[in-house]
Amino acid sequence: MARVAYWESHSAAETDFWMSPEFASLYDFQTPDGSVPIAAMRERDLTESRDVLQAHYAACWAEGRPFAVETKLPKPDGSPLDCVVHGEPEFDSNGQVQRVFGVVRDVTPETSALRQLAESEQRLADFVSTASDWCWESGPDHRLLPYPKSVDGNAALQSVASGGRARWELSYAPEEEDSMASHRADMEAHRPFRDFVYTSIGNDGSRVSICTSGKPIFADDGRFLGYRGTASDITQLEAARTLLDQRTGALEEAHRLGKIGTWYHRLDTGRTVWSPELYQLLGLEPDAFEPTYDGTKAYFLDDDAERLLKIQKRVLRSSKTEATDIRVLHTDGAPRDLAIICKAETSNGKITGLIGTAQDVTERKEAERRLEQLAYTDPLTGLANRALFKRQLVDLFEKPISESEQNALLLIDLDRFKEVNDSLGHSTGDALLIHVAGVLRQELDPQAFIARIGGDEFAVLTNSPTTSAEATTALADRLIAKLSIPVELAEGEACIGATIGIAILPEHGATAEKASRNADLALYMAKEAGRGRALLFEPIYAEAVDQRLDLGRRLRHAVDSGGLETHYQPQIDLKTGRVIGFEALLRWSHPERGPISPAEFIPIAETTGLIVDLGHWVLRDACKQMRGWLDAGLPARTISVNVSPAQIWNGDFEKVVATVLGDTGLPPELLCLELTENLFVDHTKQKVSTTLAALSKLGIQLALDDFGSGYSSLGYLTRLPFNRLKIDRTFVDGIATVPEKRKLLGGIIALAHGLGMSVVAEGAELAAEVDLLTAFDCDFVQGYVFSRPVAAGEAVVVAEGIEREAELMMARRA
């Protein structure tokens, strides 16, 4: 496999490089955060290449020149790594270098193999040049005559030189028996022979490899006299050949496993030579294909042939090694990715040609392409994901946009998707998202860019030069209509809708960030207006959002600095006329605007997450106030506090309540927590059941607030430990004049009593409404007919006045 690491630098003055994890693995650097000090890097480079590499790096920043430099990098254990360092500049819109990046490739295996091959060839040449030949003779009986001169060598060689025996009478290697028999037959037939090699073994076990040639000698009368010839001690040469064969085989195997082929080009002949492995990489036959430029050009994809030719010319000019990746076509029709390294070959300081390697990196490149696809594709719908959407939007603004050209950005948010997902299951939700993606593909132009940027959020970039606000709004309305049609799924029918925010580009944003923000503002305002609609961005939207953000900041400051106040609205027992408790209601006075309606600041608190802090603040303040009233000798009354779903879903709410009760000393039975049905719609039943059971175990009372405003209240009434049922004001309003409302109200009260719960009717404003609630056997009532919410100092006085009035009425009736 290719050993490649990626690096990048964002400033010529930067003291650290960013290195990919592969760099640490290859070169034993410790990079916990991906950064390596430049000084530490330069200390690792050998002295002879450090200055060259630094000069090229500086030139890349200063002049925008890419570079490829060969260097050696010693590892901590002293072993060297042959490396090729590549660097490329990235320019900003003004043509200035804003980033330098590149790769460091470990070419140690290739250079080591080439170096070993060269060393083996040199060793073989040295053996051959220094080998000493000697002459020999044999008689008619083929026995060798003693060599007249002294021959240096081991005992095996001395036994040959001493003569007196035929070669087949000497001790030789057993595996040479057949070749020796063939040699004996040649000599007995008086045939000449050439380069016969055998191994002689001495009495001491020593060995010597001998290469010999000879010709028969005849007298004038034709009589056979014997043989004359030459012999050489090729023991070292044979060892070198064996070693060379082993190393060559190992190199060939390494190339085969690494899918590496080599090539070279001679300038004098203009001829290019490929190794067999390179032919195999492309599926070509060496005997049937000549690797010329014209012949290979047809196998390159895109403009890679011209690009590689330019790199080769550059290497010939600069004598520097360069590397690149190209794509070629295999003879089987499949594309292949090749990593090419190109180096100048020199002789006596003069460039004589090019040499290089080609490695098949198709698997790695395919993996990179698959990873990129995964990184930029939503796996569920097959649409682009948020990352690719952001890149596409940025690319849109990077190209020149004419004054007449317009595009549109649509941000789509699905309505009621969460309810469907929770009620019918996540598999249904997934099927619904796939359906939505299909609708968008079908309704939009093929050139439109569609992305899923969140759970139930989609984005569309139109690609039409004639986009207008009217046409885009009409398109958005059509999409809403198509997405609002009920869908038949395996788990049942699902009905959702959509809300869309629109920004016309570049009118509503000259940058990707501004365009996205303004489309999001339009979507936000469309949701605020009631969902199920499309709104085009208007500058006033930004002002409205800024006001909301300011309110959010001021509200946070009020929580921290004590700018909040709790008001109390009495709850009256319809049978006795006594005030049995108060509902604690939060009030806030803006330092500049004065009192702010809860209808305005509570939604802001919910969207910003501040509702949790507000809820806890009211809970503590109300419990503390009721404890103070008890300590002052006032009657024990319940204190009702509203609880936001976020309070339960952001931590252990039961522990918060227990802590407040413990800190304030309020008896648990005097605290009533009011929860709305939103808690049950948005989250799983298990969390709700567990929390409410824990709260009930503390001894406090639980009330289901705003009963009737949701769609699944009856199930909660039977399963969860509620003590009270609070009837929403919409059921109370008008009961004095609308008979149908009276029937529904009476049924709700009877239902609650049947389940063992008391009933609190809120929103009563008329005495006639109170009379009807009394007739329906309602337990408690609160509303403006008795009192608005008042500050703590007035609450006790108001309660006393209500109870005095009730006593007077009872006295008159008596």
C-alpha positions in Angstrom: 0.0 0.0 0.0 1.1 3.6 -0.6 2.4 5.3 2.5 1.2 8.9 2.2 0.5 11.6 4.8 -1.3 14.9 4.3 0.0 18.3 5.7 -1.1 21.8 5.5 0.0 25.3 6.7 -2.2 28.4 6.9 0.5 31.1 7.2 4.1 31.6 6.2 4.8 32.7 9.7 2.9 29.8 11.3 5.0 27.8 13.8 3.0 24.6 13.5 2.0 22.4 10.6 -1.2 20.4 10.6 -0.5 16.8 9.9 -2.9 14.0 9.1 -2.9 11.0 11.5 -1.0 9.0 8.9 2.0 11.2 9.4 2.3 10.4 13.1 2.0 6.7 12.2 4.7 6.9 9.5 7.2 9.0 11.2 6.7 8.5 14.9 5.5 12.0 15.7 3.3 12.7 18.7 0.4 14.8 17.3 -2.4 14.7 19.9 -4.2 17.7 18.2 -2.9 17.1 14.6 -0.2 19.8 14.8 3.5 19.5 14.7 6.0 22.4 15.4 7.9 23.4 12.3 11.1 23.5 14.2 10.7 19.9 15.3 10.0 18.9 11.7 13.2 20.7 10.4 15.3 19.1 13.1 14.3 15.7 11.7 15.4 16.6 8.1 19.0 15.8 7.2 21.3 18.8 6.9 21.9 18.4 3.2 18.1 18.6 2.3 16.8 20.9 5.1 17.8 24.1 3.4 16.5 23.0 0.0 13.2 22.0 1.5 12.9 25.3 3.4 13.7 27.3 0.3 11.0 25.6 -1.7 8.5 26.0 1.1 9.3 29.7 1.4 9.1 30.1 -2.4 5.7 28.4 -2.5 4.4 31.0 0.0 6.1 34.0 -1.6 5.7 33.1 -5.3 3.0 30.5 -5.4 5.4 27.8 -6.8 4.5 24.2 -6.1 7.3 21.9 -5.2 8.4 18.3 -4.9 11.6 17.6 -2.9 13.4 14.4 -2.2 14.6 14.1 1.4 15.6 11.7 4.0 14.0 11.7 7.4 15.7 9.7 10.2 13.3 8.0 12.6 14.0 8.0 16.4 15.8 4.6 16.0 18.2 6.1 13.4 16.8 4.2 10.5 16.3 6.5 7.4 13.1 7.1 5.5 13.3 8.1 1.9 10.6 10.7 1.4 9.2 12.9 -1.4 7.6 16.1 0.0 5.1 17.7 -2.2 3.6 21.2 -1.7 0.9 23.1 -3.5 -0.3 26.7 -3.0 -4.0 27.7 -2.6 -4.8 31.2 -3.7 -7.5 33.5 -2.4 -9.7 35.7 -4.7 -6.9 38.3 -4.9 -4.4 35.8 -6.1 -2.5 35.7 -2.8 -1.4 32.4 -1.3 -3.7 31.7 1.7 -2.7 28.1 2.4 0.1 25.7 1.5 -0.7 22.0 1.6 0.6 18.8 0.3 1.6 15.2 1.0 4.7 13.4 2.3 5.1 10.1 0.6 7.4 7.4 2.0 9.2 5.9 -1.0 11.7 3.9 1.1 10.5 0.5 -0.2 10.9 1.6 -3.8 14.3 3.4 -3.4 15.6 0.7 -1.2 14.7 -2.0 -3.7 16.3 0.0 -6.6 19.4 0.6 -4.4 19.7 -3.0 -3.5 19.3 -4.1 -7.1 22.1 -1.7 -8.1 24.3 -2.9 -5.3 23.8 -6.5 -6.3 24.6 -5.8 -9.9 27.8 -4.0 -8.9 28.8 -6.8 -6.7 28.3 -9.3 -9.5 30.3 -7.1 -11.8 33.2 -6.9 -9.2 33.2 -10.7 -8.9 33.4 -11.2 -12.6 36.1 -8.6 -13.1 38.3 -10.1 -10.4 37.7 -13.8 -11.0 41.0 -15.6 -12.0 40.9 -18.3 -14.8 43.4 -21.1 -15.1 44.2 -23.5 -17.8 43.8 -27.3 -17.5 44.6 -30.5 -19.5 43.5 -34.1 -19.3 44.9 -37.2 -20.8 43.2 -39.8 -23.0 41.7 -41.3 -19.8 40.2 -37.9 -19.0 42.1 -37.7 -15.8 43.1 -34.1 -15.1 46.9 -33.3 -15.2 48.3 -31.4 -12.2 48.1 -27.6 -12.6 51.7 -26.5 -12.8 51.2 -23.3 -10.9 49.9 -22.6 -7.4 46.2 -21.9 -7.2 44.9 -20.0 -4.2 41.7 -21.5 -2.7 40.2 -23.9 -0.3 40.7 -27.6 -0.1 38.0 -28.4 -2.7 39.8 -26.2 -5.3 43.2 -27.7 -4.4 41.9 -31.2 -5.0 40.8 -30.2 -8.5 44.1 -28.5 -9.3 46.2 -31.4 -8.0 44.9 -33.6 -10.9 45.0 -37.4 -11.2 41.2 -37.9 -11.4 38.5 -37.3 -14.0 35.8 -34.8 -12.9 33.3 -37.5 -12.3 35.8 -39.1 -10.0 35.9 -36.1 -7.8 33.5 -35.5 -4.9 30.7 -33.3 -6.3 27.3 -32.2 -5.2 24.8 -35.0 -5.3 22.2 -32.9 -7.1 24.6 -32.6 -10.0 24.7 -36.3 -10.8 22.7 -36.0 -14.0 24.6 -33.0 -15.3 27.9 -34.7 -14.5 26.8 -37.8 -16.4 25.9 -35.7 -19.4 29.3 -34.0 -19.2 31.1 -37.4 -19.0 29.2 -38.6 -22.1 30.3 -35.5 -24.0 34.0 -36.0 -23.1 33.9 -39.7 -23.8 32.4 -38.9 -27.2 35.2 -36.3 -27.7 32.8 -33.4 -28.0 33.8 -29.9 -27.1 31.9 -28.3 -24.2 31.5 -24.8 -22.9 30.6 -23.3 -19.5 30.0 -26.5 -17.7 29.4 -25.7 -14.0 29.9 -28.1 -11.2 30.5 -28.1 -7.4 33.6 -29.8 -6.1 33.7 -30.8 -2.4 36.9 -31.1 -0.5 37.8 -33.7 2.2 37.1 -31.0 4.8 33.7 -30.3 3.4 34.6 -27.1 1.7 33.0 -26.3 -1.6 34.0 -24.5 -4.7 31.9 -23.8 -7.8 33.8 -24.1 -11.1 32.9 -23.1 -14.5 34.9 -24.9 -17.2 35.1 -25.1 -21.0 37.2 -27.5 -23.1 37.9 -28.9 -26.5 39.3 -32.4 -27.5 42.9 -32.6 -28.7 43.9 -35.1 -31.4 47.3 -36.1 -32.8 48.1 -35.8 -36.5 47.3 -39.4 -37.0 43.9 -38.8 -35.5 44.7 -40.4 -32.2 42.8 -38.8 -29.2 45.3 -37.2 -26.8 42.9 -35.6 -24.2 41.3 -32.2 -23.5 42.6 -28.7 -23.0 40.5 -25.9 -21.5 40.1 -23.2 -19.0 38.4 -23.1 -15.6 37.2 -20.3 -13.2 36.4 -20.3 -9.6 32.8 -18.8 -9.7 31.9 -19.6 -6.1 31.4 -16.0 -5.2 29.8 -15.3 -8.5 27.3 -18.0 -8.0 26.5 -16.7 -4.5 26.0 -13.3 -5.9 23.8 -14.6 -8.6 21.7 -16.5 -6.1 21.4 -13.4 -3.9 20.5 -11.3 -6.9 17.9 -13.8 -7.9 16.5 -13.7 -4.4 16.4 -10.0 -4.2 15.0 -9.6 -7.7 12.3 -12.1 -6.9 11.6 -10.2 -3.6 11.4 -6.9 -5.5 9.2 -8.4 -8.1 7.0 -9.9 -5.4 6.9 -6.5 -3.6 5.9 -4.8 -6.8 3.3 -7.5 -7.5 1.8 -7.2 -4.0 2.0 -3.4 -4.1 0.7 -3.3 -7.7 3.7 -1.3 -8.7 5.2 -1.1 -12.1 8.4 0.7 -13.2 9.2 2.5 -16.4 12.0 4.5 -18.0 12.4 6.7 -21.0 15.7 7.4 -22.8 16.2 10.8 -24.4 18.8 9.5 -26.9 16.6 6.9 -28.4 13.2 8.4 -27.5 12.2 4.9 -26.4 10.0 4.1 -23.3 10.4 0.7 -21.6 7.9 -0.7 -19.2 8.3 -3.5 -16.6 6.1 -6.6 -16.9 4.2 -5.4 -13.8 3.2 -2.2 -15.6 1.8 -4.1 -18.5 -0.2 -6.3 -16.1 -1.6 -3.2 -14.4 -3.2 -2.1 -17.6 -4.0 -5.6 -18.9 -1.7 -5.2 -21.9 0.6 -7.8 -23.6 4.3 -6.8 -23.9 4.6 -8.5 -27.3 1.6 -6.7 -28.7 1.9 -3.2 -27.3 4.5 -0.5 -27.8 4.4 2.0 -24.9 4.7 5.2 -27.0 3.0 8.4 -26.1 0.5 8.1 -29.0 -0.1 4.5 -28.1 -0.9 5.1 -24.5 -2.8 8.4 -24.9 -6.0 6.6 -25.7 -5.9 4.8 -22.3 -5.8 8.0 -20.3 -9.1 9.5 -18.9 -9.9 13.2 -19.0 -6.8 15.3 -19.7 -4.5 13.2 -17.6 -2.2 12.4 -20.6 -1.4 16.0 -21.2 -1.0 16.7 -17.5 1.4 13.8 -17.1 3.4 15.0 -20.1 3.7 18.5 -18.6 5.0 17.0 -15.4 7.6 15.0 -17.2 8.8 18.1 -19.1 9.0 20.0 -15.8 11.1 17.2 -14.2 13.5 17.3 -17.2 13.9 21.0 -16.8 14.2 21.1 -13.0 15.7 17.6 -12.3 13.3 17.4 -9.4 11.1 14.4 -8.6 7.4 14.9 -8.9 4.3 12.7 -8.2 0.7 12.8 -9.3 -2.4 10.7 -9.5 -3.9 9.9 -12.9 -6.8 7.8 -14.1 -6.5 5.3 -17.0 -8.7 2.8 -18.6 -7.9 -0.9 -18.2 -8.4 -3.2 -21.2 -11.3 -4.7 -19.4 -13.1 -1.3 -19.6 -12.8 -0.5 -15.9 -11.0 2.7 -14.8 -7.9 2.5 -12.7 -6.2 5.0 -10.5 -2.5 5.2 -10.7 0.0 7.0 -8.4 2.8 8.1 -10.6 6.3 9.1 -9.4 8.6 10.7 -12.0 12.3 11.3 -11.5 15.1 12.5 -13.8 17.9 10.0 -14.6 21.3 11.5 -14.9 24.8 10.4 -16.0 27.9 12.5 -15.4 25.7 15.4 -14.3 23.7 15.3 -17.5 20.0 14.3 -17.7 19.7 11.2 -19.9 16.1 10.3 -19.4 13.3 9.7 -17.0 12.6 6.9 -14.6 9.6 6.3 -12.4 7.0 4.0 -10.9 3.3 3.6 -11.4 1.2 2.1 -8.5 -2.4 0.9 -8.8 -4.2 2.8 -6.0 -7.7 2.2 -7.3 -8.9 0.6 -4.1 -7.7 3.5 -1.9 -9.1 6.0 -4.3 -12.5 4.2 -4.5 -12.5 4.1 -0.7 -11.8 7.9 -0.6 -14.6 8.5 -3.1 -17.0 6.4 -1.1 -16.0 8.2 2.1 -16.6 11.5 0.3 -20.0 10.3 -0.9 -20.9 9.3 2.7 -19.6 12.6 4.0 -21.8 14.6 1.6 -24.9 12.4 1.2 -27.8 11.8 3.4 -27.9 8.0 3.8 -31.7 7.8 4.2 -33.0 9.9 1.3 -30.0 9.9 -1.0 -30.1 13.7 -1.1 -27.2 16.0 -0.4 -26.5 16.6 3.3 -25.9 19.8 5.2 -22.1 19.8 4.6 -22.6 19.6 0.8 -25.4 22.1 0.9 -23.1 24.6 2.6 -20.4 24.0 0.1 -22.8 24.3 -2.8 -24.1 27.6 -1.4 -20.6 29.0 -1.0 -19.7 27.9 -4.5 -22.7 29.8 -5.9 -21.4 33.1 -4.5 -17.8 32.4 -5.6 -18.6 32.6 -9.3 -19.5 36.0 -10.8 -23.2 36.7 -10.7 -24.6 39.1 -13.3 -27.2 41.8 -12.3 -29.9 40.0 -14.3 -29.2 36.6 -12.8 -31.2 35.4 -9.8 -31.4 32.2 -7.8 -33.6 31.2 -4.9 -32.9 29.5 -1.6 -35.9 27.7 -0.1 -35.7 26.3 3.5 -38.4 23.7 4.1 -39.5 22.6 7.6 -42.0 19.8 7.9 -45.1 20.4 10.0 -46.4 17.8 12.5 -43.6 15.4 11.5 -42.6 14.8 15.1 -46.1 13.8 16.1 -46.2 11.3 13.3 -42.8 10.0 14.1 -43.6 9.6 17.8 -47.0 8.1 17.3 -46.4 5.7 14.3 -42.7 5.0 15.0 -39.3 5.9 13.6 -39.6 3.5 10.6 -42.7 5.4 9.5 -40.9 8.6 10.0 -38.1 7.4 7.8 -40.6 6.3 5.1 -42.2 9.7 5.3 -38.8 11.5 4.8 -38.1 9.3 1.8 -41.6 10.2 0.4 -40.8 13.9 0.9 -37.5 13.6 -0.9 -39.4 11.9 -3.8 -41.9 14.7 -4.0 -39.2 17.3 -4.1 -37.3 15.5 -6.8 -40.5 15.2 -8.8 -41.7 18.7 -8.4 -38.4 20.6 -8.9 -36.4 21.2 -12.0 -33.7 18.5 -12.6 -31.0 21.2 -12.2 -32.2 22.2 -8.8 -30.0 21.3 -5.8 -31.9 19.5 -3.0 -30.5 18.7 0.4 -31.7 17.3 3.7 -30.1 19.6 6.2 -31.7 18.3 9.4 -34.1 15.8 10.9 -37.2 17.2 9.1 -35.5 20.1 7.4 -34.8 20.4 3.7 -33.1 23.0 1.5 -33.5 23.8 -2.2 -31.3 25.9 -4.4 -33.0 26.7 -7.7 -30.8 26.9 -10.8 -32.6 29.2 -13.1 -31.3 32.5 -14.4 -34.9 33.9 -14.6 -35.9 33.2 -11.1 -38.4 35.8 -9.8 -40.0 36.3 -6.4 -43.5 35.6 -7.8 -42.4 32.4 -9.5 -40.5 31.1 -6.5 -43.4 31.8 -4.1 -45.7 30.0 -6.5 -43.3 27.1 -6.5 -43.2 27.1 -2.7 -47.0 27.1 -2.5 -47.1 24.1 -4.9 -44.6 22.2 -2.8 -46.6 22.9 0.4 -49.8 21.6 -1.3 -48.0 18.5 -2.5 -46.5 17.8 0.9 -49.8 18.3 2.7 -51.6 15.5 0.9 -52.1 12.5 3.3 -49.6 9.6 2.6 -50.5 6.0 2.9 -47.7 4.1 4.7 -47.4 0.6 6.0 -48.1 1.6 9.6 -51.1 3.8 8.6 -52.0 7.1 7.0 -49.7 10.1 7.8 -50.6 13.7 7.3 -48.1 16.4 7.6 -47.5 19.8 6.0 -44.7 22.2 5.3 -43.5 25.7 6.1 -41.1 27.4 3.7 -38.8 30.4 4.0 -37.5 32.0 0.8 -34.5 34.2 0.0 -33.9 35.5 -3.6 -30.2 35.6 -4.4 -28.3 37.8 -4.4 -31.0 40.3 -3.5 -31.6 38.8 -0.1 -27.9 38.1 0.6 -24.7 38.7 -1.1 -22.9 35.9 0.8 -23.7 32.4 1.7 -24.0 33.2 5.3 -26.3 36.2 4.8 -28.5 34.3 2.3 -28.9 31.3 4.6 -29.6 33.6 7.6 -32.3 35.6 5.7 -34.0 32.4 4.4 -34.0 31.1 7.9 -35.5 34.3 9.2 -38.3 34.0 6.6 -38.9 30.4 7.7 -39.0 31.6 11.3 -41.6 34.3 10.6 -43.6 31.8 8.6 -43.7 29.5 11.6 -44.7 32.4 13.8 -47.5 33.2 11.4 -49.1 29.8 11.8 -47.1 27.3 9.7 -48.3 25.7 6.5 -47.3 28.7 4.4 -44.4 30.2 2.5 -42.9 33.7 3.2 -40.4 35.7 1.2 -37.7 37.4 3.2 -38.4 41.0 4.2 -35.8 43.3 5.9 -38.3 43.9 8.7 -38.0 40.2 9.7 -34.4 40.9 10.9 -35.6 43.7 13.0 -38.3 41.5 14.6 -35.8 38.8 15.4 -33.3 41.3 16.8 -36.1 42.6 19.1 -36.7 39.0 20.3 -33.0 38.4 20.8 -32.8 41.6 22.9 -35.8 40.5 24.9 -34.0 37.2 25.5 -30.9 38.9 26.7 -32.9 41.2 29.0 -34.9 38.3 30.3 -31.7 36.4 31.2 -30.4 39.5 33.0 -33.7 39.7 34.9 -33.2 36.1 36.1 -29.7 36.7 37.2 -30.3 40.2 38.8 -33.7 39.7 40.4 -35.9 41.6 37.9 -38.8 39.1 38.1 -41.9 39.0 40.3 -44.4 36.4 41.1 -48.1 37.3 41.1 -50.9 35.1 42.6 -54.4 34.4 41.5 -56.8 32.9 44.1 -58.6 29.6 43.6 -62.0 29.5 45.4 -63.9 26.5 46.7 -67.4 26.8 45.2 -69.1 25.0 48.1 -67.6 27.1 51.0 -66.5 30.2 49.2 -63.1 30.0 50.9 -59.8 30.6 49.0 -58.2 27.2 49.0 -55.0 28.2 47.2 -53.2 30.4 44.7 -51.8 29.9 41.2 -48.3 31.4 41.0 -47.8 33.4 37.8 -44.6 35.0 36.6 -44.5 38.7 35.7 -41.6 40.7 34.2 -41.2 44.5 33.8 -38.8 45.5 31.1 -36.5 48.3 32.2 -37.5 50.4 29.1 -40.8 49.0 27.8 -42.4 48.3 31.2 -44.6 45.2 31.9 -44.1 42.6 29.2 -47.0 40.1 28.6 -46.2 36.5 29.4 -47.6 35.6 26.0 -44.6 37.5 24.5 -41.7 36.5 26.8 -42.6 32.9 27.6 -42.2 31.7 24.0 -38.8 33.4 23.9 -37.8 31.7 27.0 -38.9 28.4 25.6 -37.0 28.8 22.3 -33.8 29.9 24.1 -33.9 27.3 26.8 -34.3 30.0 29.5 -37.7 28.5 30.5 -36.0 26.0 32.7 -34.3 28.7 34.8 -37.6 30.7 34.9 -39.6 27.7 36.0 -37.2 26.8 38.8 -37.1 30.5 39.9 -41.0 30.7 40.2 -41.1 27.3 42.0 -38.6 28.4 44.6 -40.1 31.9 45.0 -43.7 30.6 45.3 -42.8 28.0 47.9 -40.8 30.5 49.9 -43.8 32.9 49.8 -46.3 30.3 51.0 -43.9 29.3 53.8 -43.7 33.0 54.8 -47.5 33.2 54.9 -47.7 30.1 57.1 -45.1 31.5 59.5 -47.2 34.7 59.7 -50.1 32.6 60.9 -52.2 32.7 57.7 -54.4 29.7 56.7 -52.7 26.9 55.0 -53.4 27.1 51.3 -52.1 25.2 48.2 -49.7 27.0 45.9 -50.0 25.9 42.2 -46.9 26.3 40.0 -46.8 25.7 36.2 -44.1 23.3 35.0 -42.7 23.5 31.5 -41.9 20.2 29.7 -38.3 21.4 29.4 -37.9 21.3 33.2 -38.7 17.6 33.2 -36.6 16.8 30.2 -33.5 18.7 31.3 -32.4 16.9 34.4 -33.9 15.2 37.5 -36.8 17.5 38.1 -38.0 15.5 41.1 -34.7 16.2 42.8 -35.1 19.9 42.1 -38.6 19.9 43.7 -37.4 17.9 46.7 -34.5 20.3 47.2 -36.8 23.4 47.0 -39.2 21.8 49.6 -36.4 21.0 51.9 -34.8 24.5 51.6 -38.1 26.4 52.1 -39.7 24.0 54.6 -43.0 24.0 52.7 -45.2 20.9 53.5 -45.3 18.9 50.3 -49.2 18.6 50.4 -49.4 22.3 49.9 -47.6 22.3 46.6 -49.5 21.5 43.3 -47.6 21.2 40.1 -49.5 22.0 36.9 -48.4 20.2 33.7 -49.8 20.7 30.2 -50.5 18.0 27.6 -47.5 19.2 25.5 -45.3 17.2 27.8 -46.9 14.0 26.7 -47.1 14.8 23.0 -43.4 15.5 22.4 -41.7 12.8 24.5 -41.8 9.1 25.4 -44.2 7.8 28.0 -41.6 6.1 30.2 -39.8 9.3 31.2 -43.1 11.0 32.0 -44.4 8.1 34.0 -41.2 7.8 36.0 -41.0 11.5 36.8 -44.6 11.9 37.8 -44.5 8.8 40.0 -41.5 10.2 41.8 -43.2 13.6 42.3 -46.3 11.9 43.6 -44.2 9.9 46.0 -43.0 13.2 47.5 -46.5 13.9 48.6 -47.2 16.9 46.3 -50.4 17.3 44.2 -50.4 17.0 40.4 -52.8 18.8 38.1 -53.4 18.4 34.4 -53.5 21.9 33.1 -55.4 23.3 30.0 -57.4 20.1 29.7 -59.0 19.6 26.3 -56.5 21.6 24.3 -54.7 18.4 23.1 -55.8 15.2 21.5 -54.9 12.4 23.9 -55.8 13.6 27.4 -58.1 10.7 28.4 -55.4 8.1 28.2 -53.2 10.2 30.5 -56.0 10.7 33.0 -56.3 6.9 33.5 -52.6 6.0 33.5 -50.9 8.9 35.4 -51.2 10.0 39.1 -53.1 13.3 38.6 -55.0 14.7 41.6 -56.6 17.7 39.8 -58.0 18.5 36.4 -57.9 22.1 35.2 -60.5 22.9 32.6 -59.2 25.2 29.9 -60.8 28.7 29.7 -62.1 27.9 26.2 -64.6 25.5 27.7 -65.8 28.0 30.4 -66.1 31.0 28.1 -69.7 31.2 26.8 -71.3 28.5 28.9 -74.0 31.0 30.0 -75.3 31.4 26.5 -74.3 28.3 24.5 -76.1 25.1 25.6 -73.7 22.8 23.8 -70.8 24.1 25.8 -72.7 23.4 29.0 -73.3 19.8 28.1 -69.6 19.3 27.2 -68.5 21.0 30.4 -70.8 18.9 32.6 -69.4 15.8 30.9 -65.8 16.7 31.7 -66.6 17.5 35.3 -68.4 14.2 35.7 -65.5 12.3 34.1 -63.0 13.8 36.4 -65.0 13.0 39.5 -65.5 9.5 38.2 -61.7 9.1 38.1 -61.3 10.5 41.7 -60.0 13.9 40.7 -61.0 17.4 41.8 -61.8 20.0 39.1 -60.6 23.5 38.8 -62.3 25.7 36.2 -60.1 28.7 35.0 -61.1 31.8 33.1 -64.4 32.5 34.8 -65.3 36.1 34.2 -69.1 36.3 34.8 -71.2 35.5 37.9 -73.5 33.5 35.6 -70.6 31.2 34.7 -69.8 30.7 38.4 -73.4 29.8 39.1 -73.4 27.2 36.3 -70.1 25.7 37.5 -71.6 25.4 41.0 -74.6 23.7 39.5 -72.3 21.2 37.6 -70.7 20.4 41.0 -67.3 21.9 39.9 -65.0 21.9 42.9 -62.9 25.1 42.4 -62.8 28.1 40.2 -60.4 30.9 39.4 -60.8 33.9 37.1 -61.2 37.6 36.8 -64.8 37.4 38.3 -63.0 37.1 41.6 -59.5 38.6 41.0 -56.8 39.2 38.6 -53.3 37.9 39.5 -51.9 40.3 42.1 -48.6 40.8 43.8 -47.8 38.8 47.0 -48.6 41.8 49.2 -52.1 42.2 47.8 -52.9 38.4 47.5 -53.7 38.0 51.2 -55.9 41.0 51.3 -57.8 39.9 48.1 -58.3 36.4 49.6 -59.7 37.9 52.9 -62.1 40.1 50.8 -63.3 37.1 48.8 -64.0 35.0 51.9 -65.8 37.9 53.7 -68.0 38.4 50.6 -68.8 34.6 50.6 -69.7 34.7 54.3 -72.1 37.6 53.8 -73.8 35.8 50.9 -74.2 32.7 52.9 -75.6 34.7 55.8 -78.1 36.4 53.5 -79.2 33.0 52.1 -79.7 31.7 55.7 
